Every structure is written in structure tokens, then in C-alpha cells.
Amino acid sequence: MGRLFLVELEGKSYCCRHCKTDIALCDDVVSKSFQSRHGKAYLFSKVANVYAGKKEDRMMMTGMHTVVDIYCVKCGSYVGWRYEFAFEKNQKYKEGKSVLERYKVWGPDGNNYWVAQEVEAGDSDTDD
């Protein structure tokens, strides 16, 4: 295995729940009103210290999207997904942005979001 290079983020950040690796800055939050299968999720304009899985088309609440799941580069834990392509014109703003599931990351003040109940509808990406 090669040497692991991590990007050190300056400022308040969200980090991996399992290994505390910085993943995204608070200043890069685009929306806090997304939903995942496990509860709350936040849309970020950029993230760091993640690697992507394979591309797949996924039906979300707002239509079909091509996405890749993203994982912590240090421990390999799943943390969310990144939008590669939006099929609907009004969803194009999501392309290149990432969603972090709150139950998979620690907040900037050290808090963790715990799943109160499972969302039954599967993957969601509502931003109403």
C-alpha cells in the first residue's frame, strides 16, 4: 500500500464519523434540506479526502441522476454520493456536487447525527 495523502481543511469542518478525517468545510454547504435513506443529508459544493465508487444511474425523488458513491479515503467508510449527471434540466445545479449523509459524519461542533427512524422511500435527494 502506498502513502496516504490527506488534505487538511482550515476552518469548521465535517469529518468522517469513524476515523475523524476532514471531509468538507461548513462554508461549502449548499443545502441542509436533503434526505437520504437513513435521514438528513447535506449538499456540498466540494469535498476532500474521499474517493469515488463506480458510476450508476439512480432514480432519486427528483428524477434520474448518474451518481457515484463516495468513501472516506482513510478508512473506506461510505459517507455519501456525488452527482455526475442530472437528466432533468432543473436539476443540473447538482452536477459535480456531493451529498454527505449526516449519520456518517461528525458535525463541526463535534456532534453526530443519529438515525431516529429509517426513511422508507429509498434514496432521496429532496431539497424543498
Summary of the structure (lengths in Angstrom):
residues: 128
radius of gyration: 14.0
end to end distance: 43.3
largest distance: 43.3
contacts: 368
relative contact order: 0.26
helix: 9%
strand: 44%
